[in-house]
């Protein structure tokens, strides 16, 4: 069986960008050797951010599994990297496009995005979304979804500003660290409408939508 990863063209990466504060980042796909950097990225997220994530990213085996089982035609992970003052390359944003390889929903994808708190409001969120958008267009995606817990008010507010529309509510679908159940709300948007809304608002979108 051919390696589906080998058939995906990443020759355009890495891409270099300069953020609004002058810091430089590079965007590229995630590779297996990024495991430790990705673990460090998630481990240093504020607790209030991590509580909305679907997976316990403080567990190294979770990150190891992600990096050991990369299937770019199913989940495309893109990341932004910044080189610190000591010359160490650090992940400062992680975005993923979750797609269906077969069936009647191959035109639908889910977007997830997490930005390091020290790199928010600098244009990085919009850069990452643009990259995910371009990759979605290349795959023939025309509808995107985002899931958010009903208590994640920031994500819900932002999704509405971006023109996402509520499609469904999964009652008691999520359980938090304290054992409390929460509803999960499904939002969706036409891909082109999403990008037009971002351009019309002309603001930065540094957010995560329940990765």
Secondary structure, 3 states (H helix, E strand, C coil): CCCHHHHCCCCCCCEEEECCCCCEEEEEECCHHHHHHHHHHHHCCCHHHHCCCCCCCCCHHHHHHHHHCCCCCCEEEEEEEEECCCCCEEEEEEEEEEECCCCCCCCEEEEEEEECHHHCCCCHHHHHHHHHHHHHHHCCCCEEEEEEECCCHHHHHHHHHCCCEEEEEEEEEEECCCCCEEEEEEEEEEHHHHHHHHHHHCCCCCCCCCC
